[in-house]
């Protein structure tokens, strides 16, 4: 990863925002900027220097992982140490006009008060200022070639897991057993962890968009939804497939066909410059036309990267425009309480010429 390039891009954003200093405490942002994967850290940045503050548990790890920043091992809170260091750097460079930006989306009121309390009295009211919009997160939206290669690898691992599960799934197994096999195979095949708690929902429970695996047994006939992802080299994958145990009814075929058509329409609408709301509408309009508008109860997709849910949101009315390098999901669904549900999801990389599907597992209705 080219961390120096990322830091340079962030410095340009700081200059545009007239920010002498920046405090970064959101751990995915920390990892993005310098490669550190520990659980307790903060990055402090000025226009000339970058410091990674962490505690003594990570002395060796930080030395091995961190690139582009000087490591400072502290016995106090890394965020407080970072703010105190920034206070000195910024006031020396800019005097009383110096300020330090922070991301209010990831800083609680209580944490902000602790940070202010650690500063000299004259700085408590004016040094720390909330960013108008996140700076690091905006950089993370656009993946570079290295990131796209890792995400393609993570997505391919997810596809291989789905292929394995097709030979494992059978009526009578519990949803928890299916989830356990899925997650065991993920670790055996190299995943660092799952991107989120795997969704395994069968029969009437497939109508739950976020149906976590339970002790319920797979039916002899009915839908089974698998929504899962892996973390590989720090990046997430995400995919959903719905399969049918036994022979589907005519109505089940109709619903599945409508969701598949909506999902493919959403994928076809992905291209750099398209508004997120237009992509959502491309999928949603298919289900509306099939009389299933009320059955589609969530957004069409979201960004994916170091975190499983990132910007942009692919939802109704969203004006954000897609850009080359974004990776998003397209995942429409239709859910009928007490009966069944269907969702199909792909990860899609945005390019200037369209969307590149990273999860090419079969989407035609599979009968097991």
JOGIDA-V982274 format. One record per helix or strand of 2 or more residues. SS is the DSSP state (alpha for helix, beta for strand). FROM is the first residue (numbers start at 1). LEN is the number of residues. Records with the same first field share a line. If there is no record, write none. Layout:
SS: FROM-LEN / FROM-LEN
//
This chain:
alpha: 3-14 / 27-8 / 56-10 / 78-20 / 104-3 / 109-9 / 121-3 / 136-5 / 145-24 / 175-14 / 203-5 / 250-19 / 276-14 / 293-3
beta: 21-4 / 41-6 / 50-5 / 70-4 / 100-3 / 128-3 / 193-2 / 199-4 / 222-7 / 230-3 / 235-2 / 239-7 / 301-3 / 310-5 / 327-4 / 333-4 / 340-4 / 345-7 / 354-4
//
